[in-house]
Amino acid sequence: MTTENTLAQWLEDEQKILAGMPNGRSIGLLDKSKTATMTGMEVMQAVMRGDLPNGPMAATCGYLIVALEPGQATLQGNPTESVMNVQGSVHGGWFASILDGAVGNAIHTMLPAGTGYTTLDLSVKMTRAIVPAPGMRVRAIGKIIQVGRQVATAEGRIVGPDGKLYAHATTTCLILSHAKNKL
């Protein structure tokens, strides 16, 4: 598949997801009273459908969930001029944000009901610059490495429709019980 065909497919995937959200794209915070009995995968699927809100950072940085599997989450990002650094390329914070979302969501898909997570550590390595362009998209793919009772690890990659690697990351997350924590 050519880069143009892949990008066209990615844009089509994005439009299908946005069109399938009954109330439009919902942005906000999760209500733990509504999600307490849902598994992490059920929560993530509800966010992807728009039944539950996606975090405000997703709207700020211009990304959304486009695919979920147990232990894997794919976010699609549209880096625009609003996330550029003074050098004219995408700011490293944007790379970190979309990767943190992908690896965290991958971990979330594996969590039992009544639990959540918080990032303890995130290590990001940028391998090439992203210069925003109209219609541009990249994907951040997060995959779990290990999920335990209290700690989980995952890795992620940002790739373009041409298959080029833009960044990679690893994370360690703390697993939290909603009953014992405010998160």
LOTIPA-66903 format. One record per residue: residue in three letters; x, y negated, z negated of N, C-alpha, C in turn. Coordinates in Angstrom, 1 decimal, always signed. Atoms other than C-alpha are relative to their C-alpha. Layout:
% residues N
R   aa     nxx     nyy     nzz    caxx    cayy    cazz     cxx     cyy     czz
R  ala       X       Y       Z       X       Y       Z       X       Y       Z
...
END
This chain:
% residues 183
R   aa     nxx     nyy     nzz    caxx    cayy    cazz     cxx     cyy     czz
R  met    +0.8    +1.2    +0.0    +0.0    +0.0    +0.0    +0.9    -1.2    +0.0
R  thr    -0.8    +1.2    -0.1    +1.4    -3.4    +0.9    -0.3    -0.9    -1.2
R  thr    +0.1    +1.0    +1.1    +1.8    -6.3    -1.6    -1.4    -0.7    +0.2
R  glu    +1.2    +0.7    -0.3    -1.1    -8.1    +0.1    -1.3    +0.8    -0.3
R  asn    +1.1    -0.9    +0.3    -3.4    -5.1    -0.2    -0.2    +0.3    -1.5
R  thr    +0.0    -0.2    +1.4    -2.4    -4.5    -3.8    -0.6    -1.3    -0.7
R  leu    +0.5    +1.2    +0.6    -3.1    -8.2    -4.7    -1.5    -0.1    +0.3
R  ala    +1.5    +0.0    -0.4    -6.5    -8.0    -2.8    -0.8    +0.9    -0.9
R  gln    +0.7    -1.0    +0.9    -7.4    -4.9    -4.9    -0.1    -0.5    -1.4
R  trp    -0.1    +0.5    +1.3    -6.3    -6.6    -8.1    -1.1    -1.1    -0.2
R  leu    +1.0    +1.1    +0.0    -8.5    -9.7    -7.3    -1.4    +0.6    +0.0
R  glu    +1.3    -0.6    +0.0   -11.4    -7.4    -6.5    -0.3    +0.6    -1.3
R  asp    +0.2    -0.6    +1.4   -10.9    -5.5    -9.8    -0.5    -1.1    -1.0
R  glu    +0.3    +1.1    +0.9   -11.0    -8.8   -11.6    -1.4    -0.5    +0.2
R  gln    +1.3    +0.5    -0.3   -14.1   -10.0    -9.9    -1.1    +1.0    -0.4
R  lys    +0.9    -1.0    +0.5   -15.9    -6.7   -10.7    -0.2    -0.1    -1.5
R  ile    +0.1    +0.1    +1.4   -15.1    -7.0   -14.3    -0.7    -1.3    -0.5
R  leu    +0.7    +1.2    +0.3   -16.2   -10.6   -14.5    -1.4    +0.0    +0.3
R  ala    +1.4    -0.1    -0.4   -19.4    -9.9   -12.6    -0.8    +0.9    -0.9
R  gly    +0.7    -1.0    +0.8   -20.2    -7.0   -14.9    -0.2    -0.5    -1.4
R  met    +0.3    +0.5    +1.3   -20.2    -9.2   -18.0    -1.3    -0.7    -0.1
R  pro    +1.4    +0.5    +0.0   -23.9    -9.8   -18.8    -0.1    -1.4    -0.4
R  asn    +0.2    +1.4    +0.5   -23.4   -13.1   -20.6    +1.2    -0.8    +0.4
R  gly    -1.2    +0.7    -0.3   -20.2   -14.2   -18.9    +1.1    +0.4    -0.9
R  arg    -1.1    -0.3    +0.8   -16.8   -14.1   -20.4    -0.1    -0.6    -1.4
R  ser    +0.2    +0.4    +1.4   -17.1   -14.2   -24.2    +1.4    -0.2    -0.6
R  ile    -1.2    +0.3    +0.7   -14.3   -15.9   -26.1    -0.3    -0.3    -1.5
R  gly    +0.3    +0.2    +1.4   -14.1   -15.8   -29.9    +0.8    +1.0    -0.8
R  leu    -0.6    -0.9    +1.0   -13.2   -13.7   -32.9    -1.0    +1.2    -0.2
R  leu    +0.8    -1.2    +0.3   -14.4   -10.1   -33.7    -0.7    -0.2    -1.3
R  asp    +0.8    -0.1    +1.2   -17.1    -9.8   -36.3    +0.2    +1.4    -0.6
R  lys    -0.3    -1.3    +0.6   -15.8    -7.0   -38.6    -1.3    +0.7    -0.4
R  ser    +1.3    -0.7    +0.4   -19.4    -6.3   -39.8    -0.6    +0.7    +1.2
R  lys    +0.6    -0.7    -1.2   -20.3    -5.4   -36.2    +1.0    +1.1    +0.6
R  thr    -0.9    -0.9    -0.5   -17.1    -3.5   -35.4    +0.5    +1.1    -1.0
R  ala    -0.5    -0.9    +1.1   -16.6    -1.6   -38.7    -0.2    +1.5    +0.3
R  thr    +0.3    -1.4    -0.3   -18.1    +1.6   -37.4    +0.5    +0.5    +1.4
R  met    -0.5    -0.3    -1.4   -16.5    +1.4   -33.9    +1.4    +0.4    +0.0
R  thr    -1.4    -0.4    -0.2   -13.3    +3.2   -32.9    +0.7    -1.2    +0.7
R  gly    -0.7    +1.0    -0.7   -10.6    +1.0   -31.5    -0.3    +0.0    +1.5
R  met    +0.4    -0.1    -1.4   -11.4    +2.3   -28.0    -1.3    -0.6    +0.3
R  glu    +1.3    +0.6    -0.2   -15.0    +1.4   -28.4    +0.0    -1.5    -0.1
R  val    -0.1    +1.5    +0.1   -14.1    -2.1   -29.5    +0.6    -0.6    +1.3
R  met    -0.7    +0.5    -1.2   -11.7    -2.6   -26.6    -0.9    +0.1    +1.2
R  gln    +1.0    -0.1    -1.1   -14.3    -1.3   -24.1    -1.1    -1.0    +0.0
R  ala    +1.1    +1.1    +0.1   -16.9    -3.7   -25.5    +0.6    -1.4    +0.3
R  val    -0.7    +1.3    -0.3   -14.4    -6.6   -25.2    +0.1    -0.1    +1.5
R  met    -0.1    +0.0    -1.4   -13.7    -5.6   -21.6    -1.3    -0.2    +0.7
R  arg    +1.3    +0.2    -0.6   -17.4    -5.5   -20.8    -0.6    -1.4    -0.3
R  gly    +0.6    +1.2    +0.4   -18.0    -8.8   -22.5    -1.0    +0.1    -1.1
R  asp    +0.9    -0.2    +1.1   -20.2    -7.3   -25.2    +0.5    -0.6    -1.3
R  leu    -0.7    +0.6    +1.2   -17.7    -8.5   -27.8    +1.0    -1.0    +0.6
R  pro    -0.9    +1.1    -0.5   -15.5   -11.6   -27.5    +1.4    +0.4    +0.2
R  asn    -1.4    -0.1    -0.2   -12.0   -11.6   -26.2    +0.6    -1.2    -0.8
R  gly    -0.7    +1.1    +0.8    -9.5   -13.7   -28.3    +0.2    -1.3    +0.8
R  pro    -0.3    +1.3    -0.6    -9.1   -17.4   -27.6    +1.3    -0.1    +0.8
R  met    -1.3    +0.1    -0.7    -5.5   -16.8   -26.6    -0.1    +0.5    +1.4
R  ala    +0.2    -0.6    -1.3    -6.7   -14.7   -23.6    -0.5    -1.1    +1.0
R  ala    +0.5    +1.1    -0.8    -8.6   -17.8   -22.3    +1.0    -1.0    +0.2
R  thr    -1.1    +1.0    -0.1    -5.8   -20.2   -23.1    +1.1    +0.4    +1.0
R  cys    -1.1    -0.4    -0.9    -3.3   -18.1   -21.2    -0.4    +0.6    +1.3
R  gly    +0.6    -0.5    -1.3    -5.6   -16.9   -18.4    +0.2    +1.4    +0.3
R  tyr    -0.1    -1.5    -0.3    -5.6   -13.1   -18.8    -1.3    +0.7    -0.5
R  leu    +1.1    -0.8    +0.4    -8.2   -10.4   -19.2    +0.3    +1.4    +0.1
R  ile    -0.2    -1.4    -0.1    -8.4    -6.7   -19.7    -0.6    +0.5    +1.3
R  val    +0.6    -0.6    -1.2    -8.8    -4.8   -16.4    +0.0    +1.5    +0.0
R  ala    +0.1    -1.5    +0.0    -8.2    -1.2   -17.4    +0.4    +0.5    -1.4
R  leu    -0.3    -0.6    +1.3    -8.2    +0.9   -20.6    +0.0    +1.5    +0.2
R  glu    -0.1    -1.4    +0.2    -7.2    +4.5   -21.3    +0.4    +0.2    -1.4
R  pro    -0.5    -0.3    +1.3    -6.5    +6.2   -24.6    +1.6    -0.2    +0.0
R  gly    -1.4    +0.3    +0.1    -3.1    +4.7   -25.5    +0.6    -0.9    +1.0
R  gln    -0.5    +0.8    -1.0    -2.9    +2.4   -22.6    -1.0    -1.2    +0.3
R  ala    +0.9    +1.1    -0.3    -4.2    -1.1   -21.8    +0.7    -0.8    +1.1
R  thr    -0.6    +0.8    -1.1    -3.7    -3.2   -18.6    -0.7    -1.3    -0.1
R  leu    +0.6    +1.4    -0.1    -4.2    -7.0   -18.7    +0.5    -0.6    +1.3
R  gln    -0.4    +0.7    -1.2    -4.2    -9.1   -15.6    +0.0    -1.5    -0.3
R  gly    -0.2    +1.4    +0.3    -2.9   -12.6   -15.8    +0.1    -0.9    +1.2
R  asn    +0.0    +1.0    -1.0    -3.2   -15.7   -13.7    +0.8    -1.2    -0.6
R  pro    -0.8    +1.1    +0.5    -0.2   -17.9   -14.7    -0.2    -1.2    +0.9
R  thr    +0.2    +1.2    -0.7    -1.0   -21.4   -13.7    +1.0    -1.1    -0.5
R  glu    -0.9    +1.1    +0.3    +0.8   -24.8   -13.9    -0.1    -0.3    -1.5
R  ser    +0.2    +0.3    +1.5    -0.6   -25.1   -17.5    +0.9    +0.7    -0.9
R  val    -0.9    -0.8    +0.8    +1.8   -22.5   -18.7    +1.5    -0.1    +0.5
R  met    -1.3    +0.2    -0.5    +4.9   -23.8   -17.0    +0.9    -0.7    -1.0
R  asn    -1.0    +0.7    +0.8    +8.1   -24.9   -18.7    +0.5    -1.2    +0.8
R  val    -0.5    +1.2    -0.6   +10.0   -28.0   -17.8    +0.8    +0.3    +1.3
R  gln    -0.8    -0.4    -1.1   +12.1   -26.0   -15.3    -0.8    +0.3    +1.2
R  gly    +0.9    -0.2    -1.1    +9.0   -25.3   -13.2    -0.3    +1.5    +0.2
R  ser    +0.4    -1.4    +0.0    +8.6   -21.6   -14.0    -0.9    +0.3    -1.2
R  val    +0.8    -0.3    +1.1    +6.3   -19.8   -16.4    +0.8    +0.1    -1.3
R  his    -0.7    +0.1    +1.3    +7.2   -20.4   -20.1    +0.1    +1.4    -0.6
R  gly    -0.2    -1.3    +0.6    +8.6   -17.4   -22.0    -1.1    +0.3    -1.0
R  gly    +1.1    -0.3    +0.9    +5.7   -17.8   -24.5    -1.2    +0.6    +0.7
R  trp    +1.0    -0.7    -0.8    +3.3   -16.8   -21.8    +0.3    +1.5    +0.2
R  phe    -0.4    -1.4    -0.1    +5.2   -13.6   -21.1    -0.2    +0.7    -1.3
R  ala    +0.2    -0.6    +1.3    +5.2   -12.9   -24.8    -1.5    +0.2    -0.4
R  ser    +1.4    -0.1    +0.3    +1.5   -13.6   -25.2    -0.7    +1.2    +0.8
R  ile    +0.7    -1.1    -0.7    +0.3   -11.3   -22.4    +0.5    +1.4    -0.3
R  leu    -0.6    -1.3    +0.4    +2.7    -8.6   -23.4    -0.5    +0.4    -1.4
R  asp    +0.5    -0.3    +1.3    +1.6    -8.8   -27.0    -1.4    +0.5    +0.1
R  gly    +1.4    -0.4    -0.3    -2.0    -8.5   -25.8    +0.0    +1.5    +0.5
R  ala    +0.0    -1.4    -0.6    -1.2    -5.4   -23.7    +0.4    +1.1    -0.9
R  val    -0.5    -1.0    +0.9    +0.8    -3.5   -26.2    -0.9    +0.1    -1.3
R  gly    +0.9    -0.1    +1.1    -1.5    -4.4   -29.1    -1.3    +0.7    +0.4
R  asn    +1.2    -0.7    -0.4    -4.6    -3.4   -27.1    +0.2    +1.5    +0.2
R  ala    -0.3    -1.4    -0.2    -2.9    -0.1   -26.2    -0.1    +0.7    -1.3
R  ile    +0.0    -0.6    +1.4    -2.4    +0.6   -29.9    -1.5    +0.0    -0.5
R  his    +1.4    +0.0    +0.5    -6.0    -0.5   -30.7    -0.9    +1.1    +0.6
R  thr    +0.8    -1.1    -0.6    -7.4    +2.1   -28.3    +0.1    +1.3    -0.7
R  met    -0.3    -1.3    +0.8    -6.0    +4.8   -30.6    -0.4    +0.0    -1.4
R  leu    +0.3    +0.1    +1.4    -7.3    +3.5   -33.9    -1.4    +0.5    -0.4
R  pro    +1.3    -0.5    +0.5   -10.1    +5.1   -35.9    -0.9    -1.2    -0.4
R  ala    +0.9    +1.0    +0.4   -13.2    +3.1   -36.9    +0.5    -0.6    -1.4
R  gly    -0.3    +0.7    +1.3   -12.7    +0.6   -39.7    +1.5    -0.4    -0.1
R  thr    -1.4    +0.4    +0.1    -9.1    -0.2   -38.8    +0.3    -1.0    +1.1
R  gly    -0.5    +0.9    -1.0    -7.2    -2.9   -36.9    +1.5    +0.0    -0.1
R  tyr    -1.5    +0.1    +0.0    -3.6    -4.0   -36.5    +0.4    -1.4    +0.0
R  thr    -0.6    +1.3    -0.1    -1.3    -6.9   -36.7    +1.5    +0.3    +0.5
R  thr    -1.3    -0.1    -0.5    +2.0    -7.4   -34.9    +1.0    -0.3    -1.1
R  leu    -1.1    +0.2    +0.9    +5.1    -6.9   -37.1    +1.2    -0.5    +0.8
R  asp    -1.2    +0.4    -0.7    +7.7    -7.3   -34.4    -0.4    +0.1    +1.5
R  leu    +0.2    +0.0    -1.4    +7.7    -8.1   -30.7    +1.3    -0.4    +0.7
R  ser    -1.2    +0.3    -0.7   +10.8    -8.0   -28.5    -0.3    -0.1    +1.5
R  val    +0.3    +0.2    -1.4   +10.5    -9.4   -25.0    +1.2    -0.3    +0.7
R  lys    -1.1    +0.3    -0.9   +13.0    -9.4   -22.2    -0.5    -0.3    +1.3
R  met    +0.4    +0.4    -1.3   +12.3   -11.4   -19.1    +1.1    +0.4    +1.0
R  thr    -0.9    -0.5    -1.0   +13.9   -10.0   -16.0    +0.0    -0.9    +1.3
R  arg    +0.1    +0.9    -1.1   +12.8   -12.6   -13.4    -1.0    -1.1    -0.3
R  ala    +0.9    +1.1    +0.2   +11.0   -15.9   -13.3    -1.3    +0.2    +0.7
R  ile    +1.3    +0.1    -0.7    +7.4   -16.4   -12.4    -0.3    -1.4    +0.3
R  val    +0.3    +1.4    -0.4    +6.6   -19.5   -10.4    -1.5    +0.1    +0.4
R  pro    +1.4    +0.0    -0.3    +2.8   -20.1   -10.4    -0.3    -0.4    +1.5
R  ala    +0.5    +0.3    -1.3    +1.1   -20.0    -7.0    -1.5    +0.3    +0.1
R  pro    +1.4    -0.3    -0.1    -2.5   -20.1    -5.9    -0.3    +1.5    +0.3
R  gly    +0.4    -1.4    -0.2    -4.1   -16.7    -6.2    +0.9    +1.0    -0.6
R  met    -1.0    -0.9    +0.6    -1.1   -15.2    -8.0    -0.6    +0.8    -1.2
R  arg    +0.4    -0.8    +1.1    -1.7   -12.4   -10.4    +1.2    +0.9    -0.4
R  val    -1.0    -1.1    +0.5    +0.6   -10.1   -12.5    -0.8    +0.8    -1.0
R  arg    +0.6    -0.9    +1.0    -0.3    -7.2   -14.7    +1.0    +0.4    -1.1
R  ala    -0.7    -0.5    +1.2    +0.9    -6.4   -18.2    -0.6    +1.3    -0.4
R  ile    +0.4    -1.4    +0.3    +0.7    -2.7   -18.9    +0.6    +0.4    -1.3
R  gly    -0.5    -0.4    +1.3    +1.0    -1.6   -22.5    -0.3    +1.5    -0.2
R  lys    +0.2    -1.5    +0.3    +1.5    +2.1   -23.5    +0.6    +0.3    -1.4
R  ile    -0.5    -0.3    +1.4    +1.8    +3.5   -27.0    +1.2    +0.9    +0.1
R  ile    -1.1    -0.9    +0.2    +4.9    +5.2   -28.1    -0.3    +1.0    -1.1
R  gln    +0.3    -0.8    +1.1    +3.7    +6.4   -31.4    -1.0    -0.7    -0.9
R  val    +0.9    +0.6    +0.9    +0.7    +5.7   -33.7    -0.1    +0.9    -1.2
R  gly    +0.1    -0.7    +1.3    +0.9    +6.7   -37.3    -1.1    -0.5    -0.8
R  arg    +1.1    +0.5    +0.9    -1.3    +6.1   -40.3    +0.2    -1.5    -0.4
R  gln    -0.3    +1.4    +0.4    +0.4    +2.8   -41.2    +0.7    -0.9    +1.0
R  val    -0.8    +0.8    -1.0    +2.7    +1.8   -38.3    -0.2    +0.7    +1.4
R  ala    +0.1    -0.4    -1.4    +2.4    +2.0   -34.5    +1.0    -0.7    +0.8
R  thr    -1.0    +0.6    -0.9    +4.9    +1.3   -31.7    -0.6    +0.2    +1.4
R  ala    +0.4    -0.1    -1.5    +4.3    +0.6   -28.0    +1.0    -0.8    +0.8
R  glu    -0.8    +0.7    -0.9    +6.0    -0.7   -25.0    -0.8    -0.6    +1.2
R  gly    +0.7    +0.6    -1.1    +4.9    -2.9   -22.1    +0.9    -0.6    +1.1
R  arg    -0.8    +0.5    -1.2    +5.9    -4.2   -18.7    -1.0    -1.0    +0.7
R  ile    +0.7    +0.8    -0.9    +4.8    -7.1   -16.6    +0.5    +0.2    +1.4
R  val    -0.3    -0.3    -1.4    +4.7    -6.2   -12.9    -0.9    -0.9    +1.0
R  gly    +0.7    +0.7    -1.1    +3.7    -8.0    -9.7    -0.7    +1.0    +0.9
R  pro    +0.6    -0.9    -1.0    +1.6    -6.6    -6.9    +1.0    +0.6    +0.9
R  asp    -1.1    -0.5    -0.8    +4.9    -6.0    -5.1    +0.7    +1.1    -0.8
R  gly    -0.7    -1.1    +0.8    +5.9    -3.6    -7.9    +1.2    -0.6    -0.8
R  lys    -1.2    +0.6    +0.7    +8.7    -6.0    -9.2    -0.3    -0.2    -1.5
R  leu    +0.1    +0.1    +1.4    +9.3    -6.0   -12.9    +0.4    -1.5    -0.4
R  tyr    -0.3    +1.4    +0.5    +9.1    -9.5   -14.5    +0.5    +0.0    -1.4
R  ala    -0.4    +0.0    +1.4    +9.5    -8.6   -18.1    -0.4    +1.4    -0.6
R  his    +0.4    -1.2    +0.7    +9.3    -5.7   -20.6    +0.1    -0.3    -1.5
R  ala    +0.0    +0.3    +1.4    +8.7    -5.5   -24.3    -0.2    +1.3    -0.8
R  thr    +0.4    -1.0    +1.0    +8.4    -3.3   -27.4    -0.6    -0.7    -1.2
R  thr    +0.7    +0.5    +1.1    +6.3    -3.8   -30.4    -0.1    +1.0    -1.1
R  thr    +0.4    -0.8    +1.1    +5.8    -2.5   -33.9    -1.2    -0.7    -0.7
R  cys    +1.2    +0.5    +0.6    +2.4    -3.0   -35.4    -0.3    +0.7    -1.3
R  leu    +0.5    -0.5    +1.2    +1.0    -2.6   -38.9    -1.5    +0.4    +0.1
R  ile    +1.4    -0.4    -0.1    -2.3    -0.6   -39.1    -0.7    -0.5    -1.3
R  leu    +0.7    +0.6    +1.2    -4.8    -2.3   -41.4    -1.4    +0.6    -0.1
R  ser    +1.4    -0.4    +0.3    -8.0    -1.1   -43.0    -0.8    -1.2    -0.2
R  his    +0.9    +1.2    +0.1   -10.8    -3.6   -42.6    -0.6    -0.2    -1.4
R  ala    +0.5    +0.1    +1.3   -12.1    -2.7   -46.0    +0.9    -0.6    -1.0
R  lys    -1.0    +0.6    +0.9    -8.9    -3.8   -47.7    +0.6    -1.3    +0.4
R  asn    -0.6    +1.2    -0.6    -7.9    -6.7   -45.5    -1.0    -0.9    +0.6
R  lys    +0.9    +1.0    -0.7    -9.4    -9.9   -44.1    +0.1    +0.1    +1.5
R  leu    -0.2    -0.1    -1.5    -8.1    -9.0   -40.6    -1.0    +0.9    +0.6
END
